[in-house]
Amino acid sequence: MRSAIALIACLAMLALVNFSIRGKERQLAGGTVVYLELAPVDPRSLMQGDYMALRFRMANDALPAIKGSASVSDGRIVALLDERSIAAFRRLEDGATLAGREVLLRYRVRNGELKFATNAFFFQEGTAKRYAGARYGEFRVAPDGELLLTGLRGAELQSL
């Protein structure tokens, strides 16, 4: 009996993990491409290997509106995409219908700072110079505003 319960629990766990993976794969394949301007910080961590800690200009633009709102918690903002898909802060989500080039972006508030998807980009040891010119984070955005960082881009949105 115990082994049957353990087997069922393992199968259920594997099913949930696979469901999550398939969702992320669908987002990578069909999500809207959005670029967020970076404000990079310390590019190294001796304990974790090479990485670039990331901050986003949009977080700086949106934080005053979030702090001024009734609730300083996780949520979504409305961003306007320009012709190159670079996102700019418009407003906090207010239930209004999105205009043509507007998208929702999910954010999280941690320690009084606004976070989008991730705050670090890890790269292979010895390749730090390759990412020194990073100016944008490339994301795939799901309709619900969930972001996945897919890479870093240079000033002209070129691959690094």
Accessible surface in RSA format (square Angstrom, percent):
REM  Atomic radii and reference values for relative SASA: ProtOr
REM  Chains: A
REM  Algorithm: Lee & Richards
REM  Probe-radius: 1.40
REM  Slices: 20
REM RES _ NUM      All-atoms   Total-Side   Main-Chain    Non-polar    All polar
REM                ABS   REL    ABS   REL    ABS   REL    ABS   REL    ABS   REL
RES MET A   1   178.65  92.5 134.54  89.0  44.11 105.0 115.38  98.1  63.27  83.8
RES ARG A   2   212.20  89.1 205.17 104.6   7.03  16.7  78.16 106.8 134.04  81.2
RES SER A   3    89.51  75.6  77.03 102.8  12.47  28.7  54.27 115.6  35.24  49.4
RES ALA A   4    48.68  44.8  42.70  65.9   5.98  13.6  48.54  68.4   0.14   0.4
RES ILE A   5   100.92  57.4  99.68  74.3   1.24   3.0 100.34  72.3   0.58   1.6
RES ALA A   6    55.09  50.6  47.58  73.4   7.51  17.1  54.39  76.6   0.70   1.9
RES LEU A   7   107.88  60.1 104.16  74.5   3.72   9.4 107.59  75.6   0.29   0.8
RES ILE A   8   115.85  65.9 114.45  85.3   1.40   3.4 115.18  82.9   0.67   1.8
RES ALA A   9    51.11  47.0  41.73  64.4   9.37  21.3  48.26  68.0   2.85   7.5
RES CYS A  10    65.10  49.2  63.64  71.0   1.46   3.4  14.87  37.7  50.23  54.2
RES LEU A  11   102.12  56.9  97.49  69.7   4.63  11.6  97.80  68.7   4.32  11.6
RES ALA A  12    51.63  47.5  42.97  66.3   8.66  19.7  50.49  71.1   1.14   3.0
RES MET A  13   117.73  61.0 115.22  76.3   2.51   6.0  76.09  64.7  41.65  55.2
RES LEU A  14   106.57  59.4 106.37  76.1   0.20   0.5 106.50  74.8   0.07   0.2
RES ALA A  15    61.36  56.4  48.58  75.0  12.78  29.1  56.34  79.3   5.03  13.3
RES LEU A  16   125.87  70.1 121.27  86.8   4.59  11.5 121.72  85.5   4.14  11.2
RES VAL A  17    75.80  49.9  72.69  65.8   3.11   7.5  75.76  65.8   0.04   0.1
RES ASN A  18    81.29  56.1  80.85  78.1   0.44   1.1  19.03  45.8  62.26  60.2
RES PHE A  19   144.15  72.1 139.45  86.4   4.71  12.2 142.76  86.6   1.39   4.0
RES SER A  20    60.51  51.1  51.41  68.6   9.10  21.0  32.29  68.8  28.22  39.5
RES ILE A  21    85.56  48.7  83.73  62.4   1.82   4.4  85.53  61.6   0.02   0.1
RES ARG A  22   146.13  61.4 145.54  74.2   0.59   1.4  42.11  57.6 104.01  63.0
RES GLY A  23    25.95  32.0   0.00   N/A  25.95  32.0  20.00  54.9   5.95  13.3
RES LYS A  24    84.77  41.4  84.39  51.8   0.38   0.9  58.96  53.1  25.81  27.5
RES GLU A  25    98.12  56.3  93.43  70.7   4.69  11.2  36.68  70.9  61.44  50.2
RES ARG A  26   133.79  56.2 123.09  62.7  10.70  25.5  75.89 103.7  57.90  35.1
RES GLN A  27    17.27   9.7  10.10   7.4   7.17  17.1   9.98  21.2   7.29   5.5
RES LEU A  28    80.75  45.0  72.68  52.0   8.07  20.3  72.91  51.2   7.84  21.1
RES ALA A  29    87.36  80.3  51.13  78.9  36.22  82.4  62.13  87.5  25.22  66.8
RES GLY A  30    65.29  80.5   0.00   N/A  65.29  80.5  34.50  94.7  30.79  69.0
RES GLY A  31     9.51  11.7   0.00   N/A   9.51  11.7   4.40  12.1   5.10  11.4
RES THR A  32    64.23  45.7  55.18  55.9   9.05  21.6  30.51  41.0  33.71  51.0
RES VAL A  33    41.76  27.5  36.07  32.7   5.69  13.7  36.07  31.3   5.69  15.4
RES VAL A  34     0.00   0.0   0.00   0.0   0.00   0.0   0.00   0.0   0.00   0.0
RES TYR A  35    23.78  11.1  23.78  13.5   0.00   0.0   4.96   3.7  18.83  23.2
RES LEU A  36     0.28   0.2   0.09   0.1   0.19   0.5   0.28   0.2   0.00   0.0
RES GLU A  37    60.18  34.6  58.14  44.0   2.05   4.9   7.78  15.1  52.40  42.8
RES LEU A  38    12.06   6.7   0.00   0.0  12.06  30.3   0.00   0.0  12.06  32.5
RES ALA A  39    25.22  23.2  19.02  29.3   6.20  14.1  25.22  35.5   0.00   0.0
RES PRO A  40    51.80  37.7  32.56  29.7  19.24  69.9  32.70  27.0  19.10 118.7
RES VAL A  41    58.02  38.2  42.50  38.5  15.52  37.4  53.13  46.2   4.88  13.2
RES ASP A  42    87.43  61.2  76.53  76.2  10.91  25.8  36.56  86.1  50.87  50.7
RES PRO A  43    64.74  47.2  64.74  59.0   0.00   0.0  64.74  53.4   0.00   0.0
RES ARG A  44   114.49  48.1 108.04  55.1   6.45  15.4  48.49  66.3  66.00  40.0
RES SER A  45    21.80  18.4  13.85  18.5   7.95  18.3   9.67  20.6  12.13  17.0
RES LEU A  46   157.47  87.7 122.90  87.9  34.57  86.9 125.83  88.4  31.63  85.1
RES MET A  47   183.19  94.9 150.43  99.6  32.77  78.0 119.71 101.8  63.48  84.1
RES GLN A  48   115.25  64.4  87.45  63.9  27.79  66.2  30.98  65.9  84.27  63.9
RES GLY A  49    33.59  41.4   0.00   N/A  33.59  41.4  30.63  84.1   2.96   6.6
RES ASP A  50     5.92   4.1   2.16   2.1   3.76   8.9   0.00   0.0   5.92   5.9
RES TYR A  51    35.49  16.6  35.49  20.2   0.00   0.0   5.58   4.2  29.90  36.9
RES MET A  52     9.65   5.0   9.65   6.4   0.00   0.0   9.65   8.2   0.00   0.0
RES ALA A  53    18.58  17.1  18.58  28.7   0.00   0.0  18.58  26.2   0.00   0.0
RES LEU A  54     6.92   3.9   0.00   0.0   6.92  17.4   0.00   0.0   6.92  18.6
RES ARG A  55   110.53  46.4 106.01  54.0   4.52  10.8  50.46  69.0  60.07  36.4
RES PHE A  56     5.16   2.6   4.18   2.6   0.99   2.6   4.18   2.5   0.99   2.8
RES ARG A  57   130.38  54.7 130.07  66.3   0.31   0.7  28.87  39.5 101.51  61.5
RES MET A  58     6.06   3.1   4.03   2.7   2.03   4.8   5.20   4.4   0.85   1.1
RES ALA A  59    10.38   9.5  10.05  15.5   0.34   0.8  10.31  14.5   0.08   0.2
RES ASN A  60    83.12  57.3  68.48  66.2  14.64  35.3  24.92  60.0  58.20  56.3
RES ASP A  61    67.29  47.1  49.65  49.4  17.64  41.7  18.53  43.6  48.76  48.6
RES ALA A  62     0.00   0.0   0.00   0.0   0.00   0.0   0.00   0.0   0.00   0.0
RES LEU A  63    35.36  19.7  35.36  25.3   0.00   0.0  35.36  24.8   0.00   0.0
RES PRO A  64    92.16  67.2  76.30  69.6  15.86  57.6  83.25  68.7   8.91  55.4
RES ALA A  65    40.10  36.9  23.29  35.9  16.81  38.2  35.04  49.4   5.06  13.4
RES ILE A  66     0.19   0.1   0.19   0.1   0.00   0.0   0.19   0.1   0.00   0.0
RES LYS A  67   118.33  57.7  97.98  60.1  20.34  48.4  53.56  48.2  64.77  69.0
RES GLY A  68    68.83  84.9   0.00   N/A  68.83  84.9  35.53  97.5  33.29  74.6
RES SER A  69    39.32  33.2  19.46  26.0  19.86  45.8  27.33  58.2  11.99  16.8
RES ALA A  70   119.95 110.3  67.14 103.6  52.81 120.1  80.50 113.4  39.44 104.5
RES SER A  71    69.62  58.8  56.55  75.5  13.07  30.1  45.36  96.6  24.26  34.0
RES VAL A  72    76.94  50.6  48.69  44.1  28.25  68.1  48.69  42.3  28.25  76.6
RES SER A  73    53.83  45.5  48.93  65.3   4.89  11.3  37.99  80.9  15.84  22.2
RES ASP A  74    69.72  48.8  50.03  49.8  19.70  46.6  26.29  61.9  43.43  43.3
RES GLY A  75    21.72  26.8   0.00   N/A  21.72  26.8  21.42  58.8   0.30   0.7
RES ARG A  76    61.09  25.6  55.02  28.0   6.06  14.4   4.30   5.9  56.78  34.4
RES ILE A  77     0.00   0.0   0.00   0.0   0.00   0.0   0.00   0.0   0.00   0.0
RES VAL A  78     1.42   0.9   1.42   1.3   0.00   0.0   1.42   1.2   0.00   0.0
RES ALA A  79     0.00   0.0   0.00   0.0   0.00   0.0   0.00   0.0   0.00   0.0
RES LEU A  80    60.33  33.6  59.25  42.4   1.08   2.7  59.25  41.6   1.08   2.9
RES LEU A  81    12.87   7.2   9.35   6.7   3.52   8.9   9.35   6.6   3.52   9.5
RES ASP A  82    54.11  37.9  44.53  44.3   9.57  22.6  34.39  80.9  19.72  19.7
RES GLU A  83   150.97  86.7 116.27  88.0  34.70  82.6  64.51 124.8  86.46  70.6
RES ARG A  84    97.15  40.8  85.27  43.5  11.88  28.3  52.57  71.9  44.58  27.0
RES SER A  85    27.26  23.0  27.26  36.4   0.00   0.0   2.12   4.5  25.14  35.2
RES ILE A  86    23.30  13.3  21.53  16.0   1.77   4.3  21.53  15.5   1.77   4.8
RES ALA A  87    10.34   9.5   0.00   0.0  10.34  23.5   0.00   0.0  10.34  27.4
RES ALA A  88    55.36  50.9  50.84  78.5   4.52  10.3  55.36  78.0   0.00   0.0
RES PHE A  89    47.00  23.5  25.80  16.0  21.20  55.2  25.80  15.6  21.20  60.7
RES ARG A  90   121.98  51.2  95.28  48.6  26.71  63.6  17.53  24.0 104.45  63.3
RES ARG A  91    62.18  26.1  58.86  30.0   3.32   7.9  46.27  63.2  15.91   9.6
RES LEU A  92    42.18  23.5  37.17  26.6   5.01  12.6  37.17  26.1   5.01  13.5
RES GLU A  93    68.30  39.2  44.89  34.0  23.42  55.8  14.31  27.7  53.99  44.1
RES ASP A  94    95.10  66.6  55.71  55.4  39.40  93.2  41.37  97.4  53.74  53.6
RES GLY A  95    71.70  88.4   0.00   N/A  71.70  88.4  38.58 105.9  33.12  74.2
RES ALA A  96    57.71  53.1  35.36  54.6  22.36  50.9  46.27  65.2  11.44  30.3
RES THR A  97   131.48  93.5 104.88 106.3  26.61  63.4  75.99 102.1  55.49  83.9
RES LEU A  98    63.58  35.4  44.15  31.6  19.44  48.9  44.23  31.1  19.35  52.1
RES ALA A  99    61.58  56.6  45.49  70.2  16.09  36.6  57.02  80.3   4.56  12.1
RES GLY A 100    84.30 104.0   0.00   N/A  84.30 104.0  43.10 118.3  41.20  92.3
RES ARG A 101   114.73  48.2 108.52  55.3   6.21  14.8  60.06  82.1  54.67  33.1
RES GLU A 102    13.18   7.6   4.25   3.2   8.93  21.3   0.11   0.2  13.07  10.7
RES VAL A 103    22.15  14.6  20.33  18.4   1.82   4.4  22.15  19.2   0.00   0.0
RES LEU A 104    24.03  13.4  19.96  14.3   4.06  10.2  19.96  14.0   4.06  10.9
RES LEU A 105     0.00   0.0   0.00   0.0   0.00   0.0   0.00   0.0   0.00   0.0
RES ARG A 106    67.00  28.1  66.98  34.1   0.02   0.1   9.68  13.2  57.32  34.7
RES TYR A 107    12.27   5.7  12.27   7.0   0.00   0.0   0.00   0.0  12.27  15.1
RES ARG A 108    70.12  29.4  70.12  35.7   0.00   0.0  23.39  32.0  46.73  28.3
RES VAL A 109    22.96  15.1  11.02  10.0  11.94  28.8  11.02   9.6  11.94  32.4
RES ARG A 110   112.06  47.1 108.70  55.4   3.37   8.0  53.09  72.6  58.97  35.7
RES ASN A 111   155.21 107.0 112.77 109.0  42.44 102.2  39.51  95.1 115.70 111.8
RES GLY A 112    38.52  47.5   0.00   N/A  38.52  47.5  27.07  74.3  11.46  25.7
RES GLU A 113    90.07  51.7  89.78  67.9   0.29   0.7  28.69  55.5  61.38  50.1
RES LEU A 114    12.67   7.1   0.25   0.2  12.42  31.2   0.25   0.2  12.42  33.4
RES LYS A 115    55.24  26.9  53.07  32.6   2.17   5.2  32.61  29.4  22.63  24.1
RES PHE A 116     0.20   0.1   0.00   0.0   0.20   0.5   0.00   0.0   0.20   0.6
RES ALA A 117    42.13  38.7   4.36   6.7  37.77  85.9   9.08  12.8  33.06  87.6
RES THR A 118    44.25  31.5  35.13  35.6   9.12  21.7  26.54  35.6  17.71  26.8
RES ASN A 119    75.53  52.1  71.90  69.5   3.64   8.8   7.45  17.9  68.09  65.8
RES ALA A 120    17.37  16.0  11.55  17.8   5.81  13.2  11.55  16.3   5.81  15.4
RES PHE A 121    35.40  17.7  33.79  20.9   1.61   4.2  35.40  21.5   0.00   0.0
RES PHE A 122   111.75  55.9  92.32  57.2  19.43  50.6  92.48  56.1  19.26  55.1
RES PHE A 123    20.72  10.4   2.69   1.7  18.03  46.9  12.69   7.7   8.04  23.0
RES GLN A 124   143.07  80.0 125.94  92.0  17.13  40.8  43.15  91.9  99.92  75.8
RES GLU A 125   140.93  80.9 121.30  91.8  19.64  46.8  37.38  72.3 103.55  84.5
RES GLY A 126    70.30  86.7   0.00   N/A  70.30  86.7  38.46 105.5  31.84  71.3
RES THR A 127    36.95  26.3  32.31  32.8   4.64  11.1  36.35  48.8   0.61   0.9
RES ALA A 128    32.47  29.9  27.81  42.9   4.66  10.6  28.03  39.5   4.45  11.8
RES LYS A 129   190.01  92.7 174.10 106.8  15.91  37.9 118.95 107.1  71.06  75.7
RES ARG A 130   135.21  56.8 114.36  58.3  20.85  49.6  49.04  67.0  86.17  52.2
RES TYR A 131    22.62  10.6  22.62  12.9   0.00   0.0   4.48   3.4  18.14  22.4
RES ALA A 132    69.10  63.5  47.19  72.8  21.91  49.8  53.28  75.0  15.82  41.9
RES GLY A 133    35.17  43.4   0.00   N/A  35.17  43.4  27.15  74.5   8.02  18.0
RES ALA A 134     0.17   0.2   0.00   0.0   0.17   0.4   0.00   0.0   0.17   0.4
RES ARG A 135   106.34  44.6 106.26  54.2   0.08   0.2  31.54  43.1  74.80  45.3
RES TYR A 136    25.94  12.1  25.94  14.8   0.00   0.0   1.85   1.4  24.10  29.7
RES GLY A 137     0.00   0.0   0.00   N/A   0.00   0.0   0.00   0.0   0.00   0.0
RES GLU A 138    21.78  12.5  21.78  16.5   0.00   0.0   0.33   0.6  21.45  17.5
RES PHE A 139     0.00   0.0   0.00   0.0   0.00   0.0   0.00   0.0   0.00   0.0
RES ARG A 140    61.14  25.7  61.14  31.2   0.00   0.0   0.08   0.1  61.06  37.0
RES VAL A 141     5.07   3.3   3.03   2.7   2.04   4.9   3.03   2.6   2.04   5.5
RES ALA A 142    18.52  17.0  15.41  23.8   3.11   7.1  16.30  23.0   2.23   5.9
RES PRO A 143   135.68  98.9 105.60  96.3  30.08 109.4 119.35  98.5  16.33 101.5
RES ASP A 144    68.35  47.9  63.25  63.0   5.09  12.0  33.07  77.8  35.28  35.2
RES GLY A 145     0.14   0.2   0.00   N/A   0.14   0.2   0.14   0.4   0.00   0.0
RES GLU A 146    34.60  19.9  34.60  26.2   0.00   0.0  14.22  27.5  20.38  16.6
RES LEU A 147     5.55   3.1   0.79   0.6   4.76  12.0   0.79   0.6   4.76  12.8
RES LEU A 148    37.12  20.7  36.21  25.9   0.91   2.3  37.12  26.1   0.00   0.0
RES LEU A 149    40.59  22.6  11.22   8.0  29.36  73.8  11.22   7.9  29.36  79.0
RES THR A 150    59.19  42.1  20.32  20.6  38.87  92.6  26.53  35.6  32.66  49.4
RES GLY A 151    13.23  16.3   0.00   N/A  13.23  16.3  13.23  36.3   0.00   0.0
RES LEU A 152     7.50   4.2   0.00   0.0   7.50  18.9   0.00   0.0   7.50  20.2
RES ARG A 153    49.07  20.6  49.07  25.0   0.00   0.0   0.00   0.0  49.07  29.7
RES GLY A 154     0.27   0.3   0.00   N/A   0.27   0.3   0.27   0.7   0.00   0.0
RES ALA A 155    55.44  51.0  46.99  72.5   8.45  19.2  47.73  67.2   7.71  20.4
RES GLU A 156   132.17  75.9 114.79  86.8  17.38  41.4  51.08  98.8  81.09  66.2
RES LEU A 157    23.35  13.0  17.93  12.8   5.42  13.6  18.06  12.7   5.29  14.2
RES GLN A 158    89.90  50.3  81.37  59.5   8.53  20.3  55.16 117.4  34.74  26.3
RES SER A 159    80.54  68.1  58.61  78.2  21.94  50.5  38.59  82.2  41.95  58.8
RES LEU A 160    44.41  24.7  16.13  11.5  28.28  71.1  30.79  21.6  13.62  36.7
END  Absolute sums over single chains surface
CHAIN  1 A     9808.1       7828.8       1979.4       5684.9       4123.2
END  Absolute sums over all chains
TOTAL          9808.1       7828.8       1979.4       5684.9       4123.2
